[in-house]
Amino acid sequence: EIVLTQSPGTLSLSPGERATLSCRASQSVTSSYLAWYQQKPGQAPRLLIFSASSRATGIPDRFSGSGSGTDFALTISRLEPEDFAVYYCQQYASSLTFGGGTKVQIK
Amino acid sequence: QVQLVQSGTEVKKPGASVTVSCKASGNTFTRYYMHWVRQAPGQGLEWMGMINPSGGSTNYAQKFQGRVTMTRDTSASTVYMELSSLRSDDTAVYYCARGPTAYWYFDLWGRGTLVTVSS
């Protein structure tokens, strides 16, 4: 099973700042089969990024994904008030597993 | 607009079974795989398995094999997830989620169904 480790656990930033979230895999995620989701309290997750760097339909271009192999990142170029949430990475190269999440909170 | 509409909150006793349904609106029911993901209170996301609504084939996470059954009713555009031998640590929000057939990520989610297991 591929284990995904997300860091940091919590990120405290101000609106307008840049956020960089990390997702590290215990073994290589072939073909960059990695997705990112955003989840707000009381809501279902929402797909942001698939195939490591492809934005889902309707996702603003301030969200970008990068990486390959075992190291991936989600970057939010300028945080908007609605971006404060929990973010999960998920690999689908070998079965399917999620990372533990990163909470982006207002500083 | 395509939506996934899930059944309502359930309260069950330990040892019982629960069935959660997920109805897809629109006419794309057999074009996507349907997955089930759960989230315990304050915890992360956990994949349980998937069903191909077209042929009915399933793939369950090893953790749940023997305890979970996923079925579908194509005439009702609905998938079902039954979890048996419930324990208190099965208390969670259960989500259905749609994904493309070739790649197992999720582009559409239901709103979730809270299942509480308590004596």
Interface residues (C-beta under 8 A of the other chain):
Chain A: Y33 A35 Y37 Q43 A44 P45 R46 L47 F50 S51 A56 T57 Y88 Q90 Y92 S95 L96 T97 F98 G99 G100 G101
Chain B: H35 G44 L45 E46 W47 A61 Y95 A97 Y103 W104 Y105 F106 D107 W109 G110 R111 G112
